[in-house]
Amino acid sequence: MRCIPVLLFVALCIPTVLSAQDTAPPSPVTREELPPSAILQNGLSSFDRIRSDMANWSDIELAAFAATAAQAKADCLRIEQTAHEGDEELALAKLCALGRDWDGVYSAARWYTRPSAPAEQAMHLPVAYALLLQADLNLQAVERAVNELAEMQERLPFTADTDAIFTYAIEAMEVNRPEYGLRAAQLRQPSLLAAVSGVNETLSAGPAEAQAWHTLALLHAAGLSKDEAAEKGKLMDAVAHRTAALAPMDRYLAQQGRTQYGWLGEAPPPFTVKRSTYVSQAKQKPAAAKAVLLVIDMSTAADVATLSLAVDSLRTRLAPGTEARLILVEAENGKVDARTPSPHAHFVREPVLAALGFESGPVFLTLDATGVVTWLSSGTPAWLNPQQQAEVLLNRALSPPAE
């Protein structure tokens, strides 16, 4: 289950991998410098990520949801036969979404967002466009999704709400349908740059800059080096023209995006395997294969068991020349309870997540045959399902795009 509002995780350090002509990044911000509201928000986002994955729900929760969704679908099919307007039509779209009747969601949300609707009957357009995009992506209508993002951009001001809809759509498409994810990101990029420079004050500069760096990452993954260089120049110009100093949280978020982008094309931060539960391969170097996937998380993460099983399953279906490993970061003073079954993983002590620009995982990182990073982002255990993002990224690392 994917939720549209997305809170970006934040970085703890910056690798020195940017070229000399780049504008120097501001002094790093540590977690200890953030205000209580930011610490609370980050903590809740980790909890919400775990809760949003239905694989982590209890049997009682799953049964309750199944019953609720079945009733909602039946009600959706019944009610959509009658015309509604305004808030009731929006409520119908939400009801159909609860029932996972995506055709019903699309029909209701499309009617609510029609340009000819009277203003008093279309007072919650961002919510309606969020439902519209959710329906598009669940129906695999990616071309339509990009077109409706463009329509939303023309009709609505660029705010945190519309930015979250873009982020949701881009994240849903960027691996499995990368050409559409990149189109959506490029569509949004000018608005992000305006926010980065301070021209658009409806979105904070920190999250805007983090997402702008991500657009560069998508260009890098597509092998579009000239476009990447051009967009990087525009981003650095926007940063240079910023007149107001960023608050610590904004600096923290911008730092995250810059850090993650900076690792692309570089060797990953070094780490030493302190112990391993992989049979007979405790000290194998990940870069030995032609393409490697590292799934990285804290050893204390709530979904470690799910991740371990999913990585184990992926390893049984790997294409020739590819490898996958779960890397779990232990606290320096962490103690292992011998009574607890240990997941299959390499265990390390170095702060790998922090070095890569993340506060929590799981983080998905791919390496090519030369051992440099070709992809870096957060993900979910569902990425490890058959023919999903993990396999797509591994196959892409085997055959990187031509320059």
TORDO-547115 format. One record per residue (C-alpha): x negated, y negated, z. Coordinates in nm, 2 decimals. Layout:
((X; Y; Z)),
...
//
This chain:
((0.00; 0.00; 0.00)),
((-0.15; -0.33; -0.11)),
((-0.07; -0.66; 0.05)),
((-0.10; -0.99; -0.14)),
((-0.23; -1.22; 0.14)),
((-0.60; -1.15; 0.15)),
((-0.84; -1.28; 0.42)),
((-1.20; -1.28; 0.29)),
((-1.46; -1.11; 0.51)),
((-1.76; -1.31; 0.60)),
((-2.13; -1.28; 0.56)),
((-2.40; -1.29; 0.83)),
((-2.71; -1.36; 0.62)),
((-2.83; -1.47; 0.28)),
((-3.09; -1.27; 0.07)),
((-3.34; -1.49; -0.11)),
((-3.25; -1.37; -0.46)),
((-3.14; -1.69; -0.63)),
((-3.36; -1.86; -0.88)),
((-3.57; -2.16; -0.79)),
((-3.36; -2.40; -1.00)),
((-3.04; -2.32; -0.80)),
((-2.92; -2.57; -0.54)),
((-3.05; -2.44; -0.21)),
((-2.77; -2.29; 0.01)),
((-2.68; -2.47; 0.33)),
((-2.83; -2.34; 0.65)),
((-2.68; -2.01; 0.74)),
((-2.39; -1.99; 0.98)),
((-2.38; -1.71; 1.24)),
((-2.07; -1.55; 1.37)),
((-2.14; -1.71; 1.71)),
((-2.09; -2.05; 1.56)),
((-1.73; -1.99; 1.45)),
((-1.44; -2.13; 1.64)),
((-1.21; -1.90; 1.83)),
((-0.94; -1.92; 1.56)),
((-1.18; -1.78; 1.30)),
((-1.30; -1.50; 1.52)),
((-0.93; -1.41; 1.59)),
((-0.84; -1.42; 1.22)),
((-1.14; -1.20; 1.13)),
((-1.05; -0.95; 1.40)),
((-0.69; -0.93; 1.29)),
((-0.78; -0.89; 0.93)),
((-0.98; -0.57; 1.01)),
((-0.68; -0.44; 1.20)),
((-0.44; -0.53; 0.91)),
((-0.66; -0.36; 0.66)),
((-0.64; -0.03; 0.85)),
((-0.27; -0.07; 0.91)),
((-0.20; -0.15; 0.54)),
((-0.33; 0.19; 0.43)),
((-0.05; 0.44; 0.46)),
((-0.31; 0.72; 0.49)),
((-0.37; 0.59; 0.84)),
((0.00; 0.60; 0.95)),
((0.14; 0.85; 1.19)),
((0.39; 1.11; 1.09)),
((0.66; 0.92; 1.26)),
((0.58; 0.60; 1.08)),
((0.56; 0.78; 0.75)),
((0.90; 0.94; 0.81)),
((1.06; 0.61; 0.91)),
((0.92; 0.43; 0.61)),
((1.03; 0.71; 0.37)),
((1.39; 0.68; 0.51)),
((1.39; 0.30; 0.49)),
((1.24; 0.30; 0.14)),
((1.50; 0.56; 0.02)),
((1.79; 0.35; 0.15)),
((1.64; 0.03; 0.01)),
((1.61; 0.19; -0.34)),
((1.97; 0.30; -0.33)),
((2.08; -0.04; -0.22)),
((1.86; -0.20; -0.49)),
((2.02; 0.01; -0.76)),
((2.37; -0.07; -0.64)),
((2.33; -0.44; -0.57)),
((2.14; -0.53; -0.89)),
((2.45; -0.45; -1.09)),
((2.60; -0.78; -0.95)),
((2.47; -1.12; -1.04)),
((2.31; -1.33; -0.77)),
((2.13; -1.66; -0.75)),
((1.88; -1.84; -0.54)),
((1.77; -1.70; -0.21)),
((2.00; -1.39; -0.25)),
((1.83; -1.30; -0.58)),
((1.49; -1.34; -0.41)),
((1.61; -1.12; -0.12)),
((1.72; -0.86; -0.38)),
((1.36; -0.86; -0.53)),
((1.22; -0.80; -0.17)),
((1.48; -0.52; -0.12)),
((1.38; -0.35; -0.44)),
((1.01; -0.39; -0.35)),
((1.08; -0.22; -0.02)),
((1.24; 0.06; -0.22)),
((0.95; 0.06; -0.47)),
((1.19; 0.01; -0.75)),
((0.95; -0.20; -0.95)),
((1.18; -0.24; -1.25)),
((1.44; -0.38; -1.01)),
((1.17; -0.61; -0.85)),
((1.07; -0.74; -1.19)),
((1.42; -0.81; -1.30)),
((1.52; -1.00; -0.99)),
((1.19; -1.19; -0.96)),
((1.19; -1.28; -1.33)),
((1.54; -1.42; -1.31)),
((1.45; -1.62; -1.00)),
((1.14; -1.77; -1.17)),
((1.30; -1.84; -1.50)),
((1.21; -2.20; -1.60)),
((1.58; -2.29; -1.66)),
((1.68; -2.22; -1.30)),
((1.81; -2.52; -1.11)),
((1.56; -2.65; -0.86)),
((1.78; -2.58; -0.56)),
((1.80; -2.21; -0.67)),
((1.42; -2.17; -0.70)),
((1.27; -2.33; -0.38)),
((1.04; -2.04; -0.31)),
((0.85; -1.99; -0.64)),
((0.52; -1.87; -0.49)),
((0.70; -1.58; -0.31)),
((0.88; -1.49; -0.63)),
((0.57; -1.50; -0.84)),
((0.40; -1.28; -0.58)),
((0.68; -1.02; -0.62)),
((0.66; -1.06; -1.00)),
((0.29; -0.98; -1.01)),
((0.34; -0.69; -0.76)),
((0.59; -0.55; -1.00)),
((0.38; -0.60; -1.31)),
((0.08; -0.43; -1.16)),
((0.27; -0.13; -1.02)),
((0.42; -0.09; -1.37)),
((0.07; -0.12; -1.53)),
((0.19; -0.42; -1.73)),
((-0.15; -0.59; -1.71)),
((-0.12; -0.81; -2.02)),
((0.21; -0.94; -1.88)),
((0.06; -1.00; -1.54)),
((-0.21; -1.22; -1.69)),
((0.05; -1.42; -1.89)),
((0.26; -1.47; -1.58)),
((-0.04; -1.59; -1.38)),
((-0.09; -1.85; -1.65)),
((0.28; -1.94; -1.63)),
((0.25; -1.98; -1.25)),
((-0.06; -2.19; -1.29)),
((0.13; -2.43; -1.52)),
((0.43; -2.46; -1.30)),
((0.29; -2.47; -0.95)),
((0.01; -2.66; -0.78)),
((-0.30; -2.46; -0.69)),
((-0.27; -2.39; -0.32)),
((-0.38; -2.12; -0.08)),
((-0.06; -1.93; -0.16)),
((-0.11; -1.92; -0.54)),
((-0.48; -1.85; -0.49)),
((-0.39; -1.55; -0.28)),
((-0.17; -1.42; -0.57)),
((-0.46; -1.46; -0.81)),
((-0.69; -1.28; -0.57)),
((-0.44; -0.99; -0.54)),
((-0.40; -0.96; -0.91)),
((-0.78; -0.98; -0.98)),
((-0.87; -0.72; -0.72)),
((-0.60; -0.49; -0.86)),
((-0.74; -0.51; -1.21)),
((-1.11; -0.58; -1.19)),
((-1.24; -0.22; -1.17)),
((-0.99; -0.01; -1.36)),
((-0.89; -0.29; -1.61)),
((-1.19; -0.52; -1.60)),
((-1.12; -0.72; -1.91)),
((-0.79; -0.83; -1.76)),
((-0.94; -0.89; -1.42)),
((-1.20; -1.11; -1.58)),
((-0.94; -1.30; -1.78)),
((-0.74; -1.37; -1.47)),
((-1.05; -1.49; -1.28)),
((-1.16; -1.72; -1.57)),
((-0.80; -1.86; -1.58)),
((-0.84; -1.96; -1.21)),
((-1.20; -2.07; -1.22)),
((-1.15; -2.44; -1.31)),
((-0.90; -2.48; -1.02)),
((-1.16; -2.31; -0.78)),
((-1.43; -2.55; -0.90)),
((-1.21; -2.85; -0.83)),
((-1.15; -2.72; -0.48)),
((-1.52; -2.65; -0.43)),
((-1.61; -3.01; -0.52)),
((-1.33; -3.15; -0.30)),
((-1.11; -3.28; -0.58)),
((-0.83; -3.04; -0.50)),
((-0.76; -3.06; -0.13)),
((-0.48; -2.80; -0.12)),
((-0.74; -2.52; -0.09)),
((-1.03; -2.53; 0.14)),
((-1.37; -2.54; -0.03)),
((-1.51; -2.24; 0.16)),
((-1.27; -1.97; 0.03)),
((-1.27; -2.14; -0.31)),
((-1.64; -2.12; -0.34)),
((-1.64; -1.75; -0.23)),
((-1.39; -1.66; -0.50)),
((-1.59; -1.87; -0.76)),
((-1.90; -1.66; -0.68)),
((-1.69; -1.35; -0.74)),
((-1.60; -1.47; -1.09)),
((-1.97; -1.49; -1.16)),
((-2.00; -1.13; -1.03)),
((-1.73; -1.02; -1.27)),
((-1.91; -1.19; -1.56)),
((-2.23; -1.01; -1.45)),
((-2.06; -0.68; -1.44)),
((-1.93; -0.73; -1.79)),
((-2.28; -0.81; -1.92)),
((-2.18; -1.16; -2.03)),
((-2.51; -1.32; -1.92)),
((-2.47; -1.64; -2.12)),
((-2.12; -1.70; -1.99)),
((-2.24; -1.61; -1.64)),
((-2.52; -1.87; -1.66)),
((-2.28; -2.14; -1.79)),
((-2.03; -2.08; -1.51)),
((-2.31; -2.07; -1.25)),
((-2.42; -2.41; -1.37)),
((-2.07; -2.54; -1.33)),
((-2.04; -2.40; -0.98)),
((-2.37; -2.54; -0.87)),
((-2.26; -2.88; -1.01)),
((-1.94; -2.86; -0.81)),
((-2.13; -2.78; -0.49)),
((-2.37; -3.07; -0.56)),
((-2.09; -3.32; -0.61)),
((-1.92; -3.22; -0.28)),
((-1.90; -3.53; -0.07)),
((-1.77; -3.40; 0.26)),
((-1.97; -3.16; 0.48)),
((-1.80; -2.82; 0.52)),
((-1.67; -2.69; 0.85)),
((-1.84; -2.39; 1.00)),
((-1.57; -2.14; 0.88)),
((-1.59; -2.28; 0.52)),
((-1.96; -2.26; 0.52)),
((-1.93; -1.90; 0.65)),
((-1.70; -1.80; 0.37)),
((-1.90; -1.97; 0.10)),
((-2.21; -1.80; 0.23)),
((-2.04; -1.47; 0.20)),
((-1.96; -1.51; -0.17)),
((-2.30; -1.64; -0.25)),
((-2.47; -1.35; -0.06)),
((-2.27; -1.08; -0.23)),
((-2.33; -1.23; -0.58)),
((-2.70; -1.27; -0.50)),
((-2.75; -0.89; -0.47)),
((-2.64; -0.81; -0.82)),
((-2.94; -0.70; -1.03)),
((-3.15; -0.66; -0.72)),
((-3.26; -0.36; -0.52)),
((-3.03; -0.32; -0.21)),
((-3.15; -0.40; 0.14)),
((-3.38; -0.12; 0.27)),
((-3.27; 0.12; 0.53)),
((-3.40; 0.43; 0.70)),
((-3.18; 0.73; 0.75)),
((-3.21; 0.81; 1.13)),
((-3.00; 1.12; 1.10)),
((-2.78; 1.29; 0.85)),
((-2.51; 1.54; 0.85)),
((-2.54; 1.62; 0.48)),
((-2.66; 1.98; 0.45)),
((-3.02; 2.01; 0.33)),
((-3.03; 1.66; 0.19)),
((-3.10; 1.45; 0.50)),
((-3.39; 1.25; 0.35)),
((-3.28; 1.24; -0.02)),
((-3.33; 0.89; -0.17)),
((-3.01; 0.76; -0.32)),
((-3.19; 0.61; -0.62)),
((-3.29; 0.96; -0.74)),
((-2.98; 0.99; -0.96)),
((-2.90; 0.79; -1.27)),
((-2.61; 0.63; -1.10)),
((-2.54; 0.61; -0.73)),
((-2.24; 0.51; -0.52)),
((-2.29; 0.41; -0.16)),
((-1.99; 0.37; 0.06)),
((-2.09; 0.17; 0.36)),
((-1.91; 0.12; 0.69)),
((-1.97; 0.10; 1.06)),
((-1.98; 0.43; 1.24)),
((-1.71; 0.30; 1.48)),
((-1.46; 0.21; 1.20)),
((-1.12; 0.36; 1.26)),
((-1.10; 0.52; 0.92)),
((-1.45; 0.69; 0.92)),
((-1.29; 1.04; 0.92)),
((-1.07; 0.95; 0.62)),
((-1.37; 0.80; 0.43)),
((-1.59; 1.10; 0.50)),
((-1.33; 1.35; 0.37)),
((-1.27; 1.13; 0.06)),
((-1.64; 1.10; -0.02)),
((-1.68; 1.47; 0.03)),
((-1.40; 1.53; -0.22)),
((-1.55; 1.29; -0.47)),
((-1.89; 1.47; -0.44)),
((-1.72; 1.79; -0.57)),
((-1.61; 1.61; -0.89)),
((-1.92; 1.40; -0.97)),
((-2.03; 1.37; -1.33)),
((-2.38; 1.49; -1.42)),
((-2.64; 1.23; -1.32)),
((-2.43; 1.07; -1.05)),
((-2.45; 1.08; -0.67)),
((-2.24; 0.95; -0.38)),
((-2.31; 0.90; -0.02)),
((-2.14; 0.77; 0.29)),
((-2.36; 0.53; 0.49)),
((-2.26; 0.47; 0.85)),
((-2.42; 0.18; 1.04)),
((-2.47; 0.26; 1.41)),
((-2.51; 0.01; 1.69)),
((-2.87; -0.01; 1.81)),
((-2.76; 0.11; 2.15)),
((-2.48; 0.34; 2.02)),
((-2.44; 0.68; 2.18)),
((-2.32; 0.99; 2.00)),
((-2.06; 1.20; 2.18)),
((-2.17; 1.56; 2.10)),
((-1.81; 1.68; 2.15)),
((-1.68; 1.47; 1.86)),
((-1.71; 1.63; 1.51)),
((-1.96; 1.42; 1.31)),
((-1.85; 1.31; 0.96)),
((-2.07; 1.39; 0.67)),
((-2.29; 1.08; 0.63)),
((-2.63; 0.92; 0.65)),
((-2.66; 0.73; 0.97)),
((-2.87; 0.41; 0.98)),
((-2.95; 0.14; 1.23)),
((-3.03; -0.15; 1.00)),
((-2.75; -0.41; 0.97)),
((-2.68; -0.32; 0.61)),
((-2.33; -0.46; 0.60)),
((-2.44; -0.80; 0.73)),
((-2.73; -0.81; 0.49)),
((-2.50; -0.75; 0.20)),
((-2.26; -1.02; 0.31)),
((-1.98; -0.84; 0.49)),
((-1.86; -0.83; 0.84)),
((-1.68; -0.49; 0.80)),
((-1.63; -0.22; 0.55)),
((-1.58; -0.01; 0.37)),
((-1.81; -0.16; 0.11)),
((-1.86; 0.00; -0.23)),
((-2.21; -0.05; -0.39)),
((-2.33; 0.11; -0.71)),
((-2.69; 0.14; -0.83)),
((-2.81; 0.21; -1.19)),
((-3.10; 0.43; -1.30)),
((-3.35; 0.15; -1.21)),
((-3.21; 0.13; -0.86)),
((-3.06; -0.22; -0.88)),
((-2.71; -0.31; -0.76)),
((-2.45; -0.32; -1.04)),
((-2.14; -0.36; -0.83)),
((-2.07; -0.48; -0.48)),
((-1.73; -0.53; -0.31)),
((-1.50; -0.42; -0.04)),
((-1.25; -0.14; -0.11)),
((-1.03; 0.11; 0.05)),
((-1.04; 0.49; 0.09)),
((-0.79; 0.52; -0.19)),
((-1.07; 0.40; -0.43)),
((-1.22; 0.75; -0.38)),
((-0.91; 0.93; -0.52)),
((-0.95; 1.12; -0.85)),
((-1.00; 0.89; -1.15)),
((-0.98; 0.58; -0.94)),
((-1.23; 0.30; -0.88)),
((-1.52; 0.50; -0.73)),
((-1.54; 0.73; -1.04)),
((-1.49; 0.44; -1.28)),
((-1.78; 0.24; -1.11)),
((-2.01; 0.54; -1.12)),
((-1.95; 0.60; -1.49)),
((-2.00; 0.24; -1.56)),
((-2.33; 0.24; -1.38)),
((-2.44; 0.53; -1.60)),
((-2.38; 0.32; -1.91)),
((-2.41; -0.05; -1.82)),
((-2.28; -0.31; -2.07)),
((-2.52; -0.44; -2.33)),
((-2.65; -0.79; -2.29)),
//
